[in-house]
Amino acid sequence: MATEQQTGTGGGDDEQPLGLTVASGAVAAAVVVPLLWLVRTALNVGFAEAVALVTRPATVEVFLNSAVLVTLVTAACIGLGVPLAYLTVRTDLPFRRFWTVVVSLPLVIPSYIGAFAFVSAFGPQGAFQRLLAPLGIESLPEIYGLPGAVLVLTLYTYPYVFITTRAALKSMDTTLIDAARTLNHSRWEAFKRVTVPQIRPAVAAGSLLAALYVLSDFGTPAIMRFDAFTRVIYVEFGTFGRDTATLLSLQLVAVTLLILTLESKIRGDERTTTGGRSGAPMPLGRWKYPALGFAALVATVALLVPLGILFTWLAQGVAATSGSLAFQPEYALNSVLVAAATAGAATLAGLPVAYLAARHPSRLSSVFERATYVGYAVPGVVLGLALVFFGSSYATPIYQTLYFLVFAYVIRFLPQAIGSLRASFLRVDPALPEAARTLGETPSGAFRHVTLPLVAPGLFGGAALVFLTTMKELPATLLLRPSGFSTLVTHIWTAYEQGYFGQAVVPAFILLFVSGLSMLVIITQEGYDVK
């Protein structure tokens, strides 16, 4: 999502256009109403029964499992992300640009594909165990459960901490460190007293992004057979435990909103020192090769294990493909179809919201804009569950159709389009469309002929992000897809559930390619510096 840059020329008008306000309100209502239906469903459970369900040992265990998982993964992400960021920015680590790109790449791999690969490699009778069998090693430590979930989620979420910390280190004025050194502080003391306070907000922001991802991820806990919120909600819903699934969903939403509030507070207190002097890299000396080994080990485990497993499947599994699990090109076409439709619909729905927020800022426009982020903030499995309840009761003509699936995706990813559009509108000088008005253009004509061409890059950038993330969405797709409609992710999931991991190789490679494009779009939009 493009970073918003206030140019100072985008001041708002006092008058709120009625048509634009109504359109923005309608979009915000369409996003929020299905989720409110989840609250109504929970209220119908009854207070006593709800308390009994929430306080039963199994529910408490799910809460504690999720809390432990989020805590351990977040701590591990800091342990990997901060040293790697420091090594690639502030030291003379050889090939720093190469390592910057390589240790960022795990963000390209969807965590459920990583979980697939690690189970296949280190699970019972997995590829790694078969490789070690001739050496007399008959078994490996258990990959399922909490250890496996922590390992996989850490490997594919630590780049959040790495990227935010790296950005803070690059913007930091190193003369402060030099001043500390002239006061006879050791390098470690200067790091603790000067560097740590400067990068603390960035580390916290990256950590909270990782925590949110862990809390909302469905695929990894399911594959690792670990009872986190998302997995239990999905299982309860599938076994007609509607009340339990609803109450667990609300608990998960409450925890998510708590983390989002904390993230917002930390971001609001963020202080950066930009434009300062960047000093010479710190020599690593005898620590150069251990540092190289650390970066290489992280990249090897995070990248080579899944890629190695996928290529092994490609060599062994595809040749044996047959029956209902055989890959069909229509799966890729279906993914592209719904992703393209979602990108178009999200862009159209986001236009009035973004324009109103950028050109007519007010409390009402802010409320409408913030409301559209609700669907993005809640986990996909919760959004899918809310839409199942809402669609089966009030939207039966389109329920379990492609229209409803696209509607769900739009709710989920609308903020990606709005964020990019709003930033683009803010960059357009309001004097330009006003000049067109003085030359006889109508308001809509000035928008089409002047404003729209200027915001076109942001419009297409936001649409591209929506397209690419829709391609990878798993839980909402599983819950809301029409009967008989298969995509890349549903084919991967079917292969996993039936134990034929090799049948997932082709759609997995296609998704990795798409995720790579997503990373390219982010780099292009954000101007990510890898020097």
C-alpha positions as CSV (number, residue, x, y, z in Angstrom):
1,M,0.0,0.0,0.0
2,A,1.4,3.3,-1.0
3,T,2.6,5.5,1.7
4,E,0.5,8.7,2.1
5,Q,2.3,11.9,1.4
6,Q,0.6,15.1,2.3
7,T,1.7,17.7,-0.2
8,G,0.1,20.6,1.5
9,T,-2.0,21.4,-1.6
10,G,-4.7,19.0,-0.9
11,G,-6.7,21.0,1.5
12,G,-10.3,20.1,1.7
13,D,-13.4,22.1,0.8
14,D,-15.9,23.0,3.5
15,E,-18.8,21.8,1.4
16,Q,-19.4,18.0,1.4
17,P,-20.8,17.0,-2.1
18,L,-24.0,15.1,-1.4
19,G,-23.6,12.5,-4.1
20,L,-20.0,11.7,-3.2
21,T,-21.0,11.5,0.5
22,V,-23.9,9.1,-0.2
23,A,-21.7,6.9,-2.3
24,S,-18.9,6.8,0.3
25,G,-21.5,6.0,3.0
26,A,-23.0,3.2,0.9
27,V,-19.5,1.6,0.4
28,A,-18.7,1.9,4.2
29,A,-22.1,0.4,5.1
30,A,-21.6,-2.5,2.6
31,V,-18.3,-3.4,4.4
32,V,-19.6,-3.1,8.0
33,V,-23.1,-4.6,7.8
34,P,-22.1,-8.2,7.2
35,L,-19.7,-8.1,10.2
36,L,-22.5,-6.6,12.4
37,W,-24.5,-9.7,11.5
38,L,-21.8,-11.7,13.4
39,V,-22.5,-9.6,16.5
40,R,-26.2,-10.1,16.2
41,T,-25.8,-13.9,15.8
42,A,-23.7,-13.9,19.0
43,L,-26.4,-12.0,20.9
44,N,-28.9,-14.7,20.0
45,V,-26.9,-17.3,21.8
46,G,-28.0,-16.1,25.2
47,F,-25.9,-14.7,28.0
48,A,-25.6,-17.8,30.2
49,E,-24.9,-20.1,27.3
50,A,-22.3,-17.6,25.9
51,V,-20.5,-17.4,29.3
52,A,-20.5,-21.2,29.5
53,L,-19.0,-21.5,26.0
54,V,-16.4,-18.8,26.5
55,T,-15.2,-20.1,29.9
56,R,-15.1,-23.8,29.2
57,P,-11.6,-25.3,29.4
58,A,-11.4,-26.0,25.6
59,T,-12.1,-22.3,24.8
60,V,-9.6,-21.1,27.4
61,E,-7.0,-23.5,26.0
62,V,-7.6,-22.0,22.5
63,F,-7.1,-18.5,23.8
64,L,-3.9,-19.5,25.7
65,N,-2.6,-21.4,22.6
66,S,-3.0,-18.4,20.4
67,A,-1.4,-16.1,23.0
68,V,1.6,-18.3,23.4
69,L,1.9,-18.7,19.6
70,V,1.8,-14.9,19.0
71,T,4.2,-14.2,21.8
72,L,6.8,-16.8,20.7
73,V,6.7,-15.9,17.0
74,T,6.9,-12.2,17.7
75,A,9.9,-12.6,20.0
76,A,11.6,-14.9,17.4
77,C,10.9,-12.4,14.6
78,I,12.7,-9.7,16.6
79,G,15.5,-12.1,17.2
80,L,16.0,-12.6,13.5
81,G,14.8,-9.3,12.0
82,V,16.7,-6.8,14.1
83,P,20.2,-8.4,13.8
84,L,19.7,-8.9,10.0
85,A,18.6,-5.3,9.6
86,Y,21.6,-4.0,11.5
87,L,24.0,-6.2,9.6
88,T,22.8,-5.1,6.2
89,V,22.7,-1.4,7.1
90,R,25.3,-0.5,9.7
91,T,28.1,-3.1,9.1
92,D,30.6,-4.0,6.4
93,L,28.9,-7.4,5.8
94,P,30.0,-8.7,2.4
95,F,27.4,-8.5,-0.4
96,R,25.0,-6.4,1.7
97,R,22.6,-5.7,-1.2
98,F,22.4,-9.4,-2.1
99,W,21.6,-10.3,1.5
100,T,19.1,-7.5,1.8
101,V,17.1,-9.0,-1.1
102,V,17.5,-12.6,-0.1
103,V,16.4,-12.3,3.5
104,S,13.4,-10.2,2.4
105,L,12.2,-13.0,0.0
106,P,10.5,-15.2,2.6
107,L,7.8,-12.6,2.5
108,V,7.0,-13.8,-1.0
109,I,6.1,-17.4,0.1
110,P,2.6,-17.8,1.5
111,S,3.0,-19.4,5.0
112,Y,0.7,-22.3,4.2
113,I,3.0,-23.3,1.3
114,G,5.9,-23.1,3.8
115,A,4.0,-25.3,6.2
116,F,3.3,-27.8,3.4
117,A,7.0,-28.0,2.7
118,F,8.2,-28.3,6.3
119,V,5.7,-31.1,7.0
120,S,6.8,-32.9,3.9
121,A,10.5,-32.4,4.7
122,F,10.5,-33.0,8.5
123,G,7.3,-34.9,9.1
124,P,7.1,-38.7,9.7
125,Q,8.6,-40.5,6.7
126,G,9.4,-37.0,5.3
127,A,12.1,-36.3,2.7
128,F,14.7,-35.2,5.3
129,Q,14.1,-38.3,7.5
130,R,14.5,-40.6,4.5
131,L,17.7,-38.8,3.7
132,L,19.1,-39.5,7.2
133,A,17.8,-43.1,7.5
134,P,21.0,-44.6,6.0
135,L,22.9,-42.9,8.8
136,G,20.9,-44.7,11.4
137,I,18.6,-41.8,12.4
138,E,15.1,-43.3,12.5
139,S,13.1,-40.3,13.7
140,L,13.3,-36.5,14.0
141,P,11.8,-34.1,16.5
142,E,8.1,-33.6,16.2
143,I,7.2,-31.0,13.5
144,Y,3.5,-30.9,14.3
145,G,2.0,-28.7,17.0
146,L,3.4,-25.5,18.6
147,P,7.1,-26.0,17.6
148,G,6.3,-26.4,13.9
149,A,3.8,-23.5,13.9
150,V,6.3,-21.2,15.6
151,L,9.1,-22.3,13.2
152,V,7.1,-21.8,10.0
153,L,5.4,-18.6,11.0
154,T,8.7,-17.1,12.2
155,L,10.4,-17.8,9.0
156,Y,7.7,-16.2,6.9
157,T,6.9,-13.2,9.1
158,Y,10.3,-12.0,10.4
159,P,10.7,-9.8,7.2
160,Y,8.1,-7.5,8.6
161,V,10.5,-6.6,11.5
162,F,13.5,-6.7,9.1
163,I,12.0,-4.2,6.6
164,T,10.7,-1.7,9.2
165,T,13.9,-1.8,11.3
166,R,16.1,-1.4,8.3
167,A,14.2,1.7,7.2
168,A,14.6,3.2,10.6
169,L,18.4,2.4,10.7
170,K,18.9,4.0,7.2
171,S,17.2,7.2,8.3
172,M,19.1,7.5,11.6
173,D,21.7,10.2,12.0
174,T,24.9,8.4,12.9
175,T,26.5,11.5,14.4
176,L,24.6,10.6,17.6
177,I,26.6,7.4,17.8
178,D,29.8,9.1,17.1
179,A,29.0,11.6,19.9
180,A,28.4,8.6,22.3
181,R,31.7,7.0,21.3
182,T,33.6,10.3,22.0
183,L,32.2,10.0,25.5
184,N,34.0,6.7,25.9
185,H,31.0,4.5,25.5
186,S,31.7,1.1,24.0
187,R,30.0,0.0,20.8
188,W,27.5,-2.1,22.8
189,E,26.8,0.8,25.1
190,A,26.3,3.2,22.2
191,F,24.0,0.7,20.6
192,K,21.9,0.4,23.7
193,R,21.8,4.1,24.6
194,V,21.5,5.7,21.1
195,T,20.5,3.1,18.4
196,V,17.9,1.1,20.4
197,P,15.7,4.2,21.4
198,Q,15.8,5.4,17.7
199,I,14.7,2.1,16.2
200,R,12.3,1.0,19.0
201,P,9.1,2.4,17.3
202,A,10.0,0.7,14.0
203,V,10.8,-2.6,15.7
204,A,7.5,-2.4,17.6
205,A,5.6,-1.6,14.4
206,G,7.1,-4.5,12.5
207,S,6.5,-6.8,15.5
208,L,2.9,-5.9,15.7
209,L,2.5,-6.5,12.0
210,A,3.9,-10.0,12.5
211,A,1.7,-10.5,15.5
212,L,-1.4,-9.6,13.5
213,Y,-0.4,-11.9,10.7
214,V,0.1,-14.8,13.2
215,L,-3.3,-14.1,14.8
216,S,-5.1,-14.1,11.5
217,D,-3.3,-17.0,9.7
218,F,-5.4,-20.0,9.1
219,G,-3.3,-22.3,6.9
220,T,-0.2,-22.8,9.1
221,P,-2.1,-23.7,12.4
222,A,-4.3,-26.1,10.4
223,I,-1.5,-27.8,8.6
224,M,0.6,-28.0,11.9
225,R,-2.5,-29.4,13.7
226,F,-2.3,-26.7,16.4
227,D,-5.5,-25.4,18.0
228,A,-5.2,-21.7,17.4
229,F,-8.3,-19.4,17.1
230,T,-8.5,-19.7,13.3
231,R,-8.3,-23.5,13.1
232,V,-10.8,-24.1,15.8
233,I,-13.3,-21.6,14.3
234,Y,-13.0,-23.4,10.9
235,V,-13.4,-26.8,12.5
236,E,-16.4,-25.7,14.7
237,F,-18.1,-24.2,11.7
238,G,-17.6,-27.4,9.7
239,T,-19.1,-29.5,12.5
240,F,-22.1,-27.3,13.0
241,G,-20.8,-25.7,16.1
242,R,-22.2,-22.3,15.0
243,D,-22.5,-20.7,18.4
244,T,-19.0,-21.6,19.4
245,A,-17.6,-20.5,16.1
246,T,-19.4,-17.2,16.4
247,L,-18.2,-16.5,20.0
248,L,-14.6,-17.5,19.1
249,S,-14.7,-15.2,16.1
250,L,-15.8,-12.2,18.3
251,Q,-13.0,-13.1,20.8
252,L,-10.5,-13.1,17.9
253,V,-11.8,-9.8,16.6
254,A,-11.5,-8.2,20.0
255,V,-7.8,-9.4,20.3
256,T,-7.1,-8.1,16.8
257,L,-8.6,-4.7,17.5
258,L,-6.6,-4.5,20.7
259,I,-3.4,-5.2,18.8
260,L,-4.4,-2.7,16.1
261,T,-5.0,0.0,18.8
262,L,-1.6,-0.7,20.3
263,E,0.0,-0.5,16.8
264,S,-1.8,2.8,16.1
265,K,-0.6,4.3,19.4
266,I,3.0,3.3,18.8
267,R,2.9,4.7,15.2
268,G,1.5,7.9,16.6
269,D,4.4,8.3,19.0
270,E,7.0,7.4,16.3
271,R,9.9,9.8,16.0
272,T,12.5,9.5,13.2
273,T,15.6,11.4,12.5
274,T,15.8,11.8,8.7
275,G,18.3,13.6,6.5
276,G,21.2,13.0,9.0
277,R,24.7,11.9,8.2
278,S,25.2,8.2,7.4
279,G,28.7,7.2,8.7
280,A,31.0,4.6,7.5
281,P,29.9,0.9,8.0
282,M,31.1,-0.6,11.3
283,P,33.8,-3.2,10.6
284,L,32.8,-6.7,11.7
285,G,36.4,-8.0,12.1
286,R,36.4,-11.6,13.3
287,W,32.6,-11.6,13.4
288,K,32.4,-11.3,9.6
289,Y,32.1,-15.0,8.9
290,P,29.7,-15.8,11.7
291,A,27.5,-12.9,10.5
292,L,27.6,-14.3,7.0
293,G,26.7,-17.8,8.3
294,F,23.8,-16.3,10.3
295,A,22.3,-14.6,7.2
296,A,22.9,-17.7,5.0
297,L,21.4,-20.1,7.6
298,V,18.1,-18.0,7.8
299,A,17.9,-17.7,4.0
300,T,18.6,-21.4,3.5
301,V,16.0,-22.7,5.9
302,A,13.3,-20.2,4.8
303,L,13.9,-20.4,1.0
304,L,15.7,-23.7,0.1
305,V,13.5,-26.0,2.1
306,P,10.2,-25.1,0.4
307,L,11.9,-24.7,-3.0
308,G,13.7,-28.0,-2.6
309,I,10.5,-29.8,-1.6
310,L,8.5,-28.2,-4.5
311,F,11.2,-29.3,-7.0
312,T,11.2,-32.8,-5.5
313,W,7.4,-32.9,-5.9
314,L,7.8,-31.6,-9.5
315,A,10.2,-34.5,-10.3
316,Q,8.2,-37.2,-8.5
317,G,4.6,-36.2,-8.1
318,V,3.4,-34.6,-11.4
319,A,4.2,-37.7,-13.4
320,A,1.8,-39.7,-11.2
321,T,-0.9,-37.2,-11.4
322,S,-4.3,-38.6,-12.3
323,G,-8.0,-38.5,-11.4
324,S,-9.7,-35.6,-9.6
325,L,-6.5,-34.2,-8.2
326,A,-4.9,-33.6,-11.6
327,F,-4.1,-30.0,-12.1
328,Q,-6.4,-28.2,-14.6
329,P,-5.5,-24.9,-16.3
330,E,-9.0,-23.7,-15.4
331,Y,-7.9,-23.4,-11.8
332,A,-5.4,-20.7,-12.7
333,L,-8.0,-19.1,-15.0
334,N,-10.6,-19.1,-12.2
335,S,-8.1,-17.4,-9.8
336,V,-7.3,-14.8,-12.4
337,L,-11.0,-14.2,-13.2
338,V,-12.1,-13.6,-9.6
339,A,-8.9,-11.6,-8.8
340,A,-9.4,-9.4,-11.8
341,A,-13.1,-8.8,-11.0
342,T,-12.2,-8.0,-7.4
343,A,-9.5,-5.6,-8.5
344,G,-11.9,-3.7,-10.8
345,A,-14.7,-3.7,-8.2
346,A,-12.5,-2.6,-5.3
347,T,-11.1,0.2,-7.4
348,L,-14.5,1.5,-8.4
349,A,-15.8,1.2,-4.8
350,G,-12.7,2.9,-3.4
351,L,-12.9,5.9,-5.7
352,P,-15.6,7.9,-3.9
353,V,-14.2,7.0,-0.5
354,A,-10.6,8.0,-1.4
355,Y,-11.7,11.2,-3.2
356,L,-13.9,12.3,-0.3
357,A,-11.2,11.6,2.3
358,A,-8.5,13.4,0.3
359,R,-10.5,16.4,-1.1
360,H,-13.1,17.0,1.6
361,P,-11.6,15.9,4.9
362,S,-14.0,15.9,7.8
363,R,-15.1,13.7,10.7
364,L,-17.7,12.1,8.5
365,S,-15.3,11.3,5.6
366,S,-12.8,9.9,8.1
367,V,-15.5,7.7,9.6
368,F,-16.3,6.3,6.2
369,E,-12.7,5.7,5.3
370,R,-11.9,4.0,8.6
371,A,-15.0,1.8,8.3
372,T,-13.7,0.3,5.1
373,Y,-10.6,-0.9,7.0
374,V,-12.8,-3.2,9.2
375,G,-12.9,-6.0,6.7
376,Y,-9.2,-5.9,6.2
377,A,-8.4,-5.8,10.0
378,V,-10.4,-8.9,10.9
379,P,-9.0,-12.4,10.0
380,G,-10.2,-13.9,6.8
381,V,-11.8,-16.9,8.5
382,V,-13.9,-14.5,10.6
383,L,-14.9,-12.4,7.6
384,G,-15.8,-15.6,5.7
385,L,-18.0,-16.9,8.7
386,A,-19.8,-13.5,9.0
387,L,-20.5,-13.5,5.3
388,V,-21.8,-17.1,5.4
389,F,-24.3,-16.0,8.1
390,F,-25.2,-12.8,6.3
391,G,-25.4,-14.3,2.8
392,S,-27.5,-17.4,3.8
393,S,-30.1,-15.1,5.5
394,Y,-30.3,-11.8,3.5
395,A,-28.4,-12.4,0.2
396,T,-29.7,-15.8,-0.9
397,P,-30.1,-14.9,-4.6
398,I,-26.3,-14.3,-4.9
399,Y,-25.1,-16.5,-2.0
400,Q,-22.6,-19.2,-3.1
401,T,-22.1,-17.4,-6.5
402,L,-19.1,-15.7,-8.0
403,Y,-20.7,-12.4,-7.3
404,F,-20.8,-13.0,-3.6
405,L,-17.3,-14.4,-3.6
406,V,-16.1,-11.2,-5.3
407,F,-18.1,-9.1,-2.8
408,A,-16.2,-10.9,0.0
409,Y,-12.8,-10.2,-1.6
410,V,-13.7,-6.5,-2.0
411,I,-14.6,-6.2,1.7
412,R,-11.3,-7.9,2.5
413,F,-8.9,-5.9,0.3
414,L,-10.7,-2.6,-0.3
415,P,-8.3,-0.6,1.8
416,Q,-5.4,-1.6,-0.5
417,A,-7.1,0.3,-3.3
418,I,-8.3,3.2,-1.1
419,G,-4.9,3.8,0.4
420,S,-3.2,4.0,-3.0
421,L,-5.9,6.2,-4.5
422,R,-6.0,8.6,-1.5
423,A,-2.3,9.1,-1.6
424,S,-2.6,9.8,-5.4
425,F,-5.4,12.3,-5.0
426,L,-3.4,14.2,-2.3
427,R,-0.5,14.6,-4.8
428,V,-2.8,16.3,-7.4
429,D,-2.9,20.1,-7.1
430,P,-6.6,21.1,-6.6
431,A,-5.9,24.2,-8.8
432,L,-5.7,21.9,-11.9
433,P,-9.3,20.7,-12.0
434,E,-10.4,24.2,-10.9
435,A,-8.7,25.6,-14.0
436,A,-10.5,23.1,-16.1
437,R,-13.8,24.2,-14.5
438,T,-13.0,27.9,-15.5
439,L,-12.6,26.7,-19.1
440,G,-16.1,25.3,-19.2
441,E,-15.7,21.7,-17.9
442,T,-18.4,20.2,-15.6
443,P,-17.2,18.8,-12.3
444,S,-17.4,15.3,-13.7
445,G,-15.6,16.3,-16.9
446,A,-12.8,18.0,-14.9
447,F,-12.4,14.8,-12.9
448,R,-12.3,12.5,-16.0
449,H,-10.1,14.7,-18.1
450,V,-7.7,16.2,-15.5
451,T,-7.7,14.4,-12.1
452,L,-8.2,10.8,-13.3
453,P,-5.2,10.7,-15.7
454,L,-3.0,12.2,-12.9
455,V,-4.0,9.5,-10.4
456,A,-3.9,6.6,-12.9
457,P,-0.5,5.2,-11.6
458,G,-1.9,5.0,-8.1
459,L,-5.2,3.5,-9.4
460,F,-3.4,0.8,-11.3
461,G,-0.9,0.2,-8.4
462,G,-3.8,-0.3,-5.9
463,A,-5.7,-2.5,-8.3
464,A,-2.5,-4.7,-8.8
465,L,-2.1,-5.2,-5.1
466,V,-5.8,-6.2,-4.7
467,F,-5.4,-8.6,-7.7
468,L,-2.3,-10.2,-6.3
469,T,-3.5,-10.6,-2.7
470,T,-6.8,-12.0,-3.9
471,M,-5.0,-14.7,-5.7
472,K,-3.5,-16.0,-2.4
473,E,-6.6,-15.6,-0.1
474,L,-7.4,-19.0,1.5
475,P,-10.0,-19.1,4.3
476,A,-12.6,-16.8,2.7
477,T,-12.3,-18.8,-0.6
478,L,-12.8,-22.1,1.2
479,L,-15.9,-20.9,3.0
480,L,-17.6,-18.9,0.2
481,R,-16.7,-20.4,-3.2
482,P,-19.5,-21.7,-5.3
483,S,-19.9,-25.4,-5.5
484,G,-17.6,-26.9,-8.1
485,F,-15.5,-23.8,-8.4
486,S,-11.8,-24.4,-7.8
487,T,-8.9,-22.0,-7.8
488,L,-5.2,-22.4,-7.2
489,V,-5.5,-22.2,-3.4
490,T,-8.5,-24.5,-3.2
491,H,-6.6,-27.1,-5.3
492,I,-3.6,-26.8,-3.0
493,W,-5.8,-27.2,0.1
494,T,-7.6,-30.3,-1.4
495,A,-4.2,-31.9,-2.1
496,Y,-3.2,-31.3,1.5
497,E,-6.4,-32.7,2.9
498,Q,-6.2,-35.8,0.9
499,G,-2.5,-36.3,1.6
500,Y,-1.3,-35.9,-2.0
501,F,1.2,-33.1,-1.5
502,G,2.8,-33.6,-4.9
503,Q,-0.4,-32.5,-6.6
504,A,0.0,-29.1,-5.1
505,V,3.3,-28.3,-6.8
506,V,2.1,-26.6,-10.0
507,P,-0.4,-24.3,-8.3
508,A,2.2,-23.6,-5.6
509,F,4.8,-22.5,-8.2
510,I,2.2,-20.3,-9.9
511,L,1.3,-18.7,-6.6
512,L,5.0,-18.1,-5.8
513,F,5.3,-16.4,-9.2
514,V,2.3,-14.2,-8.4
515,S,3.7,-13.4,-4.9
516,G,7.0,-12.4,-6.5
517,L,5.1,-10.0,-8.7
518,S,3.4,-8.7,-5.5
519,M,6.8,-8.0,-3.9
520,L,7.8,-6.2,-7.1
521,V,4.7,-4.0,-7.0
522,I,5.4,-3.1,-3.3
523,I,9.0,-2.3,-4.1
524,T,7.9,-0.1,-7.0
525,Q,5.2,1.7,-5.0
526,E,7.2,2.3,-1.9
527,G,10.6,3.0,-3.5
528,Y,12.2,0.4,-1.3
529,D,15.9,1.0,-1.1
530,V,18.1,-2.0,-1.0
531,K,21.5,-0.2,-1.1
